Amino acid sequence: MVDLDWKAKMVSAEMSKLSPKLSDKSDRTVSSPALSGDLLPSSPSATLAYEQYLRLPELSKLCSSREFTDWKSEALLKPALQALEITFRFISLVLSDPRPYANRNERKRRLEALTLHQIELIAVICEEEEENSQHGSIPIVDLSNSNGLLSRDRSSTEVWKLPGESLSVVSRISEASLLPRLATWQKSEDVARKISFAIECQMQRSPFTLGLGEPNLAGKPNLDYDLICKPSDLHALKKPLRNLENYENGILFTAHQILESWIFTARELLRRISDRIDGSEFEKAASDCWLLERIWKLLSEIEDLHLLMDPDDFLRLKNQLAIKASNESEAFCFRSTALIELTRSSKDLKHKVPSILGVEVDPKGGPRVQEAAMRLFHGKGDVGKIHLLQAFQAVEVAVKRFFFGYRQLVVAVMGSLEAKGNRGLVASDGEADALAEMFMEPPYFPSLDGAKTFLGEFWQNGNGISISNGTERRGRKRL
C-alpha cells in the first residue's frame, strides 16, 4: 500500500496558504447566526400563518404518534406512508379539476412519477425490517395461513390463483386508503394500476408488502396499512382552514402537506444516522445517508409541481394569502421551521467527520483530519467509512441543489420583476440574498474537500499521467 505520510509536510505548508475554509476548525465549530449562509427563520407571525394554513399542528401529531414501542422504524415509515396517502388525494384533486385551462395531463404525469418515487423510497426503508418482522414487532397480517379463505368481515380481500399451483395467495386491500377507489374511477384507473404494480415490484426485497391492492404474488404478509397510516384521520385534514374561491389553493395546500411529511421522515432519519455513527455502524449509516440524499431530491420534485400552476390563479392566491416577503420573512420556504431544522442538521453532519476518521481535531487548526481522510481514501482500509463520507458530500450537493432550484422556481412562478422586488431573493446594497447564500457558501466538509484536492495532486504529479505542451509524461516517483 502506498503511504501518504510524505504528503504531511507539504500539506502543512500549503494549509497556511489556503483559506480557513479548509481547516479542521470548520469540522467542529457550530455556525454563528451572523455567518453567511446560516438559516434564519421567518418572523413568528409568518411562521404561525404558514403552520395554521397547512394545519401542521394536527398533521405533525399524526406523524409523531407512536403506537408500537418495539418497532424502531415506525418514526420513519409512518410519515412516509402518510405522504404517499396524501399523494393519492392529490391525484384525485388534480383529475377533478374543472378548469378547462388546467394542464391536467402533465400534472397527472408528474404526480404519477412523484408517487413512484415515493414508493421506491418507502421500499428502501422497509428492506431493513427483516429482523423486526421475525420478532413480531411490526403490525403485519400474515394472510398465507388463511388457506385462501375470505373472512366475512373483510370484503376488501382478494384471492389470487398462481398458474399451475394448488395454493391460493391472499392479498388484503386497505379499506380506508384512496388508492383502491382510484382504481375504480375511469379517470384514474390507469394511474392506480401502474401504482399497484410499482408497489409489487419495489417491495420485492421487503419481508412484507403494503396491502394497497398490489398482486402480492409472493404471498408476503401485508402491512396493516390502515392501522399505521390512519387514512381516515389524515383525510380529515384535506382542506385548508381558509376556504378561498381559488382552485390553486387546494393544490398548494396538498403539495406542502406532502413536503412537510417527508421532512418529518428526513429528520427522523438523521437521528438514526447519528445513532448508527455513534455505534460504529458505518455501512448502515452510509445507506441511510444515501436515502437522505434521495429524500432531498424528492423535496425538489415536490416543489417543482408549482411550475404547473396557472399564473393568474396562483398570483391571485398569493395575494389572497398575503404571501409577501419582507425584511423579517424572506422566502416562503423559510416559514417552515421543520425545513430549516432539517437543513441545519444535514449541514451538522460535518461534526461527525473526526470521530469517523478516529482522530481529534487539531486545536491549532492543523490538517490532522484532512490527512486522515487522505489515508482512508487512498488505503481503502475501511470501505464502510469511505462510503459514509462520500454519502455526506452527496447530501451536501442535494441540499444546495434544493435551494438553488427553489430560487429559480420562485422566479419562474412569480416572474423576475416580482422576484427582484422581493428582498428574500435579491437584497439591496449589493448584499447576497439568503437563498443564493445557501448554494454559494463554502463546502460543508472542508477536510474531505481538501483531502480529495491533494489526493488528486498525488495522482497527477506522483504516480499519474500528466500532459504538458502536448507531450505525455508518466510519473516515476517512488513512495
C-alpha positions as CSV (number, residue, x, y, z in Angstrom):
1,M,0.0,0.0,0.0
2,V,1.3,3.4,-0.9
3,D,1.9,5.6,2.1
4,L,0.8,9.2,2.1
5,D,2.9,10.3,5.0
6,W,5.3,12.1,2.7
7,K,2.4,14.5,1.9
8,A,2.2,15.7,5.5
9,K,4.8,18.4,5.4
10,M,3.6,19.6,2.1
11,V,0.0,19.7,3.4
12,S,1.0,21.6,6.5
13,A,2.8,24.2,4.4
14,E,0.1,24.6,1.9
15,M,-2.6,24.8,4.6
16,S,-1.2,28.0,5.8
17,K,-1.7,29.5,2.4
18,L,-5.2,28.2,1.9
19,S,-8.5,29.7,3.1
20,P,-9.6,28.9,6.6
21,K,-12.5,27.1,5.0
22,L,-10.2,24.1,4.6
23,S,-9.1,24.0,8.2
24,D,-10.2,21.4,10.8
25,K,-12.0,24.1,12.8
26,S,-14.9,24.1,10.3
27,D,-15.4,20.4,11.2
28,R,-16.2,21.2,14.8
29,T,-17.4,24.7,15.1
30,V,-21.2,25.4,15.1
31,S,-22.0,28.2,12.6
32,S,-22.8,31.5,14.2
33,P,-26.1,33.2,13.1
34,A,-24.0,36.0,11.8
35,L,-22.2,33.8,9.3
36,S,-23.1,33.8,5.7
37,G,-25.4,31.1,4.6
38,D,-26.9,30.4,8.1
39,L,-30.6,29.9,8.0
40,L,-32.7,32.5,9.9
41,P,-36.4,31.7,10.3
42,S,-39.2,33.9,9.2
43,S,-41.0,36.2,11.6
44,P,-43.1,34.4,14.2
45,S,-46.3,35.8,12.6
46,A,-45.3,34.5,9.2
47,T,-44.4,31.1,10.6
48,L,-47.6,30.8,12.5
49,A,-49.6,31.7,9.5
50,Y,-47.8,29.1,7.4
51,E,-48.4,26.4,10.1
52,Q,-52.1,27.2,10.5
53,Y,-52.7,27.3,6.8
54,L,-51.2,23.8,6.3
55,R,-52.8,22.6,9.6
56,L,-49.3,21.5,10.6
57,P,-50.0,21.0,14.3
58,E,-52.6,18.4,13.5
59,L,-50.5,16.8,10.8
60,S,-47.4,16.7,13.0
61,K,-49.5,15.0,15.7
62,L,-50.4,12.2,13.3
63,C,-46.8,11.9,12.0
64,S,-45.3,11.8,15.5
65,S,-47.7,9.4,17.2
66,R,-46.1,6.2,18.4
67,E,-48.3,3.1,19.0
68,F,-45.8,0.3,18.5
69,T,-43.0,0.8,21.0
70,D,-40.9,-2.2,19.8
71,W,-40.9,-1.1,16.2
72,K,-37.9,1.2,15.7
73,S,-38.7,2.2,12.1
74,E,-42.2,3.4,12.9
75,A,-41.0,7.0,13.2
76,L,-39.5,6.7,9.6
77,L,-42.2,4.7,7.9
78,K,-45.4,6.3,9.3
79,P,-44.9,9.9,7.9
80,A,-43.6,8.4,4.6
81,L,-46.8,6.3,4.2
82,Q,-48.9,9.4,5.1
83,A,-47.2,11.4,2.5
84,L,-48.0,8.6,0.0
85,E,-51.6,8.6,1.0
86,I,-51.8,12.4,0.7
87,T,-50.4,12.0,-2.9
88,F,-53.4,9.7,-3.7
89,R,-55.6,12.6,-2.6
90,F,-53.6,14.9,-4.8
91,I,-54.2,12.7,-7.8
92,S,-57.9,12.8,-7.2
93,L,-57.8,16.6,-6.7
94,V,-55.9,17.2,-10.0
95,L,-58.1,14.8,-12.0
96,S,-61.2,16.5,-10.6
97,D,-60.1,20.0,-11.6
98,P,-63.0,21.6,-13.5
99,R,-60.9,24.4,-15.1
100,P,-60.7,23.9,-18.9
101,Y,-57.3,25.6,-19.0
102,A,-55.7,23.5,-16.3
103,N,-52.8,21.3,-17.5
104,R,-54.3,18.0,-16.3
105,N,-52.2,15.7,-18.5
106,E,-48.8,17.0,-17.4
107,R,-49.9,17.2,-13.8
108,K,-51.1,13.6,-14.0
109,R,-47.7,12.5,-15.4
110,R,-45.8,14.5,-12.7
111,L,-47.9,13.1,-9.9
112,E,-47.6,9.6,-11.2
113,A,-43.8,10.0,-11.3
114,L,-43.8,11.5,-7.8
115,T,-45.8,8.6,-6.4
116,L,-43.5,6.0,-7.9
117,H,-40.5,7.9,-6.4
118,Q,-42.1,7.8,-3.0
119,I,-42.9,4.1,-3.3
120,E,-39.2,3.5,-4.1
121,L,-38.0,5.3,-1.0
122,I,-40.6,3.6,1.2
123,A,-39.4,0.2,-0.1
124,V,-35.8,1.1,0.8
125,I,-37.0,1.9,4.4
126,C,-38.8,-1.4,4.5
127,E,-35.9,-3.5,3.3
128,E,-34.2,-3.4,6.7
129,E,-37.3,-4.8,8.5
130,E,-36.5,-8.5,8.2
131,E,-35.4,-8.8,11.8
132,N,-38.3,-6.8,13.2
133,S,-40.8,-8.8,11.2
134,Q,-39.4,-12.1,12.5
135,H,-39.8,-10.8,16.1
136,G,-43.4,-9.7,15.5
137,S,-42.8,-6.0,16.3
138,I,-44.3,-4.8,13.0
139,P,-48.1,-4.7,12.7
140,I,-48.5,-7.1,9.8
141,V,-51.1,-9.5,8.8
142,D,-49.9,-12.9,7.6
143,L,-52.5,-13.9,5.1
144,S,-50.7,-17.0,3.9
145,N,-52.2,-19.0,6.8
146,S,-55.8,-18.4,5.7
147,N,-55.7,-21.2,3.1
148,G,-57.3,-18.9,0.6
149,L,-60.5,-18.3,2.7
150,L,-62.1,-14.9,2.9
151,S,-63.2,-13.7,6.3
152,R,-66.7,-12.4,6.3
153,D,-65.8,-9.0,7.8
154,R,-63.2,-8.3,5.2
155,S,-65.0,-7.6,1.9
156,S,-61.9,-5.9,0.6
157,T,-59.8,-9.1,0.4
158,E,-58.8,-10.7,-2.8
159,V,-57.7,-14.2,-3.8
160,W,-55.0,-14.6,-6.5
161,K,-54.6,-18.1,-8.1
162,L,-51.0,-18.8,-9.1
163,P,-50.7,-20.5,-12.5
164,G,-50.0,-24.2,-12.0
165,E,-50.2,-24.0,-8.2
166,S,-52.8,-25.6,-6.0
167,L,-52.4,-23.0,-3.3
168,S,-54.1,-19.6,-3.3
169,V,-52.3,-16.3,-2.4
170,V,-54.4,-13.9,-0.5
171,S,-53.9,-10.1,-0.8
172,R,-55.6,-7.8,1.6
173,I,-56.6,-4.4,0.4
174,S,-56.8,-1.3,2.6
175,E,-60.3,-0.3,3.4
176,A,-59.5,3.4,4.1
177,S,-56.9,4.3,1.5
178,L,-57.8,6.2,-1.6
179,L,-55.8,4.1,-4.0
180,P,-58.4,1.2,-4.3
181,R,-61.0,3.9,-5.0
182,L,-58.8,5.5,-7.7
183,A,-58.6,2.0,-9.3
184,T,-62.4,2.1,-9.8
185,W,-62.6,5.6,-11.3
186,Q,-62.3,5.8,-15.1
187,K,-60.1,8.9,-15.0
188,S,-57.6,7.4,-12.6
189,E,-57.7,3.6,-13.1
190,D,-54.6,3.6,-15.4
191,V,-52.6,5.6,-12.8
192,A,-53.9,3.3,-9.9
193,R,-52.9,0.2,-11.9
194,K,-49.4,1.5,-12.5
195,I,-49.0,2.4,-8.9
196,S,-50.2,-1.1,-7.8
197,F,-47.7,-2.9,-10.0
198,A,-44.9,-0.4,-8.9
199,I,-45.6,-1.4,-5.3
200,E,-45.4,-5.1,-6.3
201,C,-42.0,-4.5,-8.0
202,Q,-40.4,-2.2,-5.4
203,M,-41.4,-4.3,-2.4
204,Q,-39.6,-7.4,-3.7
205,R,-36.7,-7.1,-1.2
206,S,-39.0,-6.3,1.7
207,P,-40.3,-9.0,4.1
208,F,-43.8,-7.7,3.7
209,T,-45.9,-5.6,1.3
210,L,-48.2,-2.6,1.8
211,G,-51.6,-4.1,1.1
212,L,-52.9,-1.4,-1.2
213,G,-54.2,-3.7,-3.9
214,E,-50.9,-4.9,-5.4
215,P,-51.0,-8.5,-6.6
216,N,-48.7,-9.8,-3.8
217,L,-47.8,-12.9,-5.9
218,A,-45.0,-13.8,-3.4
219,G,-47.6,-14.3,-0.7
220,K,-45.9,-12.0,1.7
221,P,-47.5,-10.7,4.9
222,N,-49.4,-7.5,4.5
223,L,-48.6,-4.4,6.4
224,D,-51.6,-3.2,8.5
225,Y,-51.7,0.0,6.4
226,D,-54.9,1.4,7.9
227,L,-53.7,0.9,11.5
228,I,-50.3,2.6,10.8
229,C,-51.2,5.3,8.3
230,K,-54.7,6.2,9.6
231,P,-56.0,7.4,6.3
232,S,-59.4,8.5,7.7
233,D,-57.7,10.8,10.2
234,L,-55.3,12.0,7.5
235,H,-58.0,12.9,5.0
236,A,-59.9,14.8,7.7
237,L,-57.2,17.4,7.2
238,K,-57.7,17.6,3.4
239,K,-59.0,21.2,3.4
240,P,-57.2,24.4,4.5
241,L,-58.9,26.4,7.2
242,R,-59.2,29.3,4.7
243,N,-61.7,28.2,2.0
244,L,-60.8,30.5,-0.8
245,E,-62.5,30.7,-4.2
246,N,-59.4,29.6,-6.0
247,Y,-58.7,26.0,-7.1
248,E,-54.9,26.5,-6.8
249,N,-55.5,26.8,-3.0
250,G,-56.0,23.1,-2.7
251,I,-53.1,22.4,-4.9
252,L,-50.7,24.5,-2.9
253,F,-52.0,23.2,0.4
254,T,-51.8,19.5,-0.6
255,A,-48.3,19.8,-2.1
256,H,-46.9,21.3,1.1
257,Q,-48.5,18.7,3.3
258,I,-46.6,16.1,1.3
259,L,-43.5,18.1,1.6
260,E,-43.8,18.5,5.4
261,S,-44.5,14.8,5.9
262,W,-41.3,13.8,4.1
263,I,-39.3,16.5,6.0
264,F,-40.5,14.7,9.2
265,T,-39.2,11.4,7.8
266,A,-35.9,13.0,6.9
267,R,-35.4,14.4,10.4
268,E,-36.0,11.0,12.0
269,L,-33.6,9.5,9.5
270,L,-30.9,12.0,10.6
271,R,-31.4,10.9,14.2
272,R,-30.9,7.3,13.2
273,I,-27.8,8.2,11.2
274,S,-26.3,9.9,14.3
275,D,-27.1,6.8,16.4
276,R,-25.5,4.4,13.9
277,I,-22.4,6.5,13.6
278,D,-22.0,6.6,17.4
279,G,-22.4,2.8,17.3
280,S,-19.8,2.4,14.6
281,E,-22.3,1.0,12.2
282,F,-20.8,2.9,9.3
283,E,-22.1,0.9,6.4
284,K,-25.7,1.2,7.7
285,A,-25.2,4.9,8.3
286,A,-23.9,5.3,4.8
287,S,-27.0,3.6,3.4
288,D,-29.2,6.0,5.5
289,C,-27.2,9.0,4.2
290,W,-27.8,7.9,0.6
291,L,-31.5,7.6,1.4
292,L,-31.4,11.1,2.9
293,E,-29.9,12.5,-0.3
294,R,-32.7,10.9,-2.3
295,I,-35.3,12.5,0.1
296,W,-33.8,15.9,-0.6
297,K,-34.2,15.2,-4.3
298,L,-37.8,14.2,-3.7
299,L,-38.4,17.5,-1.9
300,S,-37.2,19.3,-5.0
301,E,-39.5,17.2,-7.1
302,I,-42.4,18.2,-4.9
303,E,-41.6,21.9,-5.2
304,D,-41.4,21.6,-8.9
305,L,-45.1,20.8,-9.1
306,H,-45.6,24.6,-8.6
307,L,-44.4,25.1,-12.1
308,L,-47.7,23.8,-13.4
309,M,-49.8,26.3,-11.5
310,D,-51.9,28.6,-13.6
311,P,-50.1,32.0,-13.4
312,D,-53.2,34.2,-13.0
313,D,-54.8,31.9,-10.4
314,F,-51.6,31.4,-8.4
315,L,-50.7,35.1,-8.3
316,R,-54.3,35.9,-7.2
317,L,-53.9,33.2,-4.5
318,K,-50.6,34.7,-3.4
319,N,-52.4,38.0,-2.9
320,Q,-55.3,36.3,-1.0
321,L,-52.9,34.5,1.3
322,A,-50.7,37.6,1.7
323,I,-47.6,35.6,0.8
324,K,-45.2,38.5,0.6
325,A,-41.6,38.6,1.8
326,S,-40.2,41.4,4.0
327,N,-37.0,42.1,5.9
328,E,-38.2,39.6,8.6
329,S,-39.6,36.8,6.4
330,E,-37.7,36.3,3.2
331,A,-38.6,33.3,1.1
332,F,-41.7,31.2,1.6
333,C,-39.7,28.1,2.3
334,F,-38.1,29.7,5.3
335,R,-41.5,29.8,7.0
336,S,-41.2,26.0,7.5
337,T,-39.3,25.6,10.8
338,A,-39.0,21.8,10.0
339,L,-37.2,22.6,6.8
340,I,-34.8,24.9,8.5
341,E,-34.1,22.3,11.2
342,L,-33.6,19.6,8.5
343,T,-31.1,21.9,6.6
344,R,-29.1,22.7,9.8
345,S,-29.0,19.0,10.8
346,S,-27.8,18.0,7.3
347,K,-25.0,20.5,7.5
348,D,-24.1,19.5,11.0
349,L,-23.1,16.0,9.8
350,K,-19.7,17.6,9.4
351,H,-19.2,17.4,13.2
352,K,-19.2,13.6,12.8
353,V,-16.2,13.5,10.5
354,P,-13.3,13.5,13.1
355,S,-14.9,10.7,15.1
356,I,-15.5,8.6,11.9
357,L,-11.8,9.0,11.0
358,G,-10.7,8.3,14.5
359,V,-8.7,11.5,15.1
360,E,-9.1,14.5,17.2
361,V,-9.3,18.0,15.7
362,D,-6.0,19.9,16.0
363,P,-6.7,22.8,18.3
364,K,-4.2,24.9,16.3
365,G,-6.1,24.3,13.1
366,G,-3.7,21.9,11.5
367,P,-4.6,19.4,8.8
368,R,-4.9,16.4,11.0
369,V,-8.4,15.4,9.9
370,Q,-7.6,16.1,6.3
371,E,-4.5,13.8,6.4
372,A,-6.6,11.0,8.0
373,A,-9.1,11.4,5.2
374,M,-6.4,11.2,2.6
375,R,-5.0,8.0,4.1
376,L,-8.5,6.5,4.3
377,F,-9.4,7.3,0.7
378,H,-6.1,6.0,-0.7
379,G,-5.6,3.0,1.5
380,K,-9.2,1.8,1.5
381,G,-8.8,0.2,4.9
382,D,-12.4,0.6,5.9
383,V,-14.8,0.7,3.0
384,G,-17.8,1.5,5.2
385,K,-16.2,4.8,6.3
386,I,-15.4,5.7,2.7
387,H,-19.0,5.1,1.7
388,L,-20.3,7.2,4.6
389,L,-18.0,10.1,3.9
390,Q,-19.0,10.0,0.2
391,A,-22.6,10.0,1.2
392,F,-22.0,13.0,3.4
393,Q,-20.9,15.0,0.4
394,A,-23.8,13.7,-1.7
395,V,-26.2,15.1,0.9
396,E,-24.4,18.5,0.7
397,V,-24.9,18.5,-3.1
398,A,-28.6,17.7,-2.7
399,V,-29.2,20.4,-0.1
400,K,-27.5,23.1,-2.2
401,R,-29.4,21.8,-5.3
402,F,-32.7,22.1,-3.5
403,F,-32.2,25.8,-2.6
404,F,-30.8,26.7,-6.0
405,G,-33.8,25.0,-7.6
406,Y,-36.2,26.8,-5.2
407,R,-34.7,30.2,-6.1
408,Q,-35.2,29.5,-9.8
409,L,-38.7,28.2,-9.1
410,V,-39.8,31.4,-7.4
411,V,-38.5,33.4,-10.4
412,A,-40.4,31.2,-12.9
413,V,-43.6,31.1,-10.9
414,M,-43.9,34.8,-9.9
415,G,-41.8,36.5,-12.6
416,S,-38.3,38.1,-12.4
417,L,-39.6,41.6,-11.6
418,E,-41.6,40.2,-8.7
419,A,-38.5,38.3,-7.5
420,K,-36.3,41.4,-7.8
421,G,-38.7,43.3,-5.7
422,N,-38.6,40.6,-3.1
423,R,-35.8,41.0,-0.5
424,G,-36.0,37.3,0.0
425,L,-34.5,36.8,-3.4
426,V,-32.5,39.9,-4.3
427,A,-31.2,42.1,-1.4
428,S,-30.4,45.7,-1.8
429,D,-27.0,47.4,-1.5
430,G,-25.2,44.5,-3.2
431,E,-26.0,42.1,-0.4
432,A,-26.4,38.4,-1.4
433,D,-29.9,37.1,-0.7
434,A,-30.4,34.2,1.7
435,L,-31.3,31.6,-1.0
436,A,-28.3,32.5,-3.1
437,E,-26.0,32.2,0.0
438,M,-27.4,28.7,0.6
439,F,-25.8,27.2,-2.5
440,M,-22.8,29.6,-2.7
441,E,-21.5,29.0,0.8
442,P,-18.2,27.1,1.3
443,P,-18.1,23.3,1.4
444,Y,-19.8,21.7,4.5
445,F,-16.9,19.2,4.8
446,P,-13.7,21.2,4.2
447,S,-11.4,18.4,5.3
448,L,-12.9,16.0,2.9
449,D,-12.7,18.6,0.2
450,G,-9.1,19.3,0.9
451,A,-8.2,15.6,1.1
452,K,-9.6,15.0,-2.4
453,T,-7.7,18.0,-3.7
454,F,-4.4,16.8,-2.5
455,L,-5.1,13.2,-3.4
456,G,-5.8,14.4,-7.0
457,E,-2.5,16.2,-7.0
458,F,-0.8,13.0,-5.8
459,W,-2.1,11.0,-8.8
460,Q,-1.4,13.9,-11.2
461,N,2.2,14.6,-10.1
462,G,3.2,11.4,-8.3
463,N,2.0,8.2,-9.9
464,G,-0.4,9.6,-12.5
465,I,0.0,10.7,-16.1
466,S,0.5,14.5,-16.7
467,I,0.2,16.2,-20.1
468,S,2.2,19.4,-20.7
469,N,2.7,21.2,-24.0
470,G,1.3,18.2,-25.9
471,T,3.9,15.8,-24.5
472,E,2.7,12.8,-22.4
473,R,4.8,12.1,-19.3
474,R,4.3,9.3,-16.8
475,G,5.2,10.0,-13.2
476,R,8.0,7.7,-11.8
477,K,8.1,8.9,-8.2
478,R,8.5,6.0,-5.8
479,L,6.9,6.2,-2.3
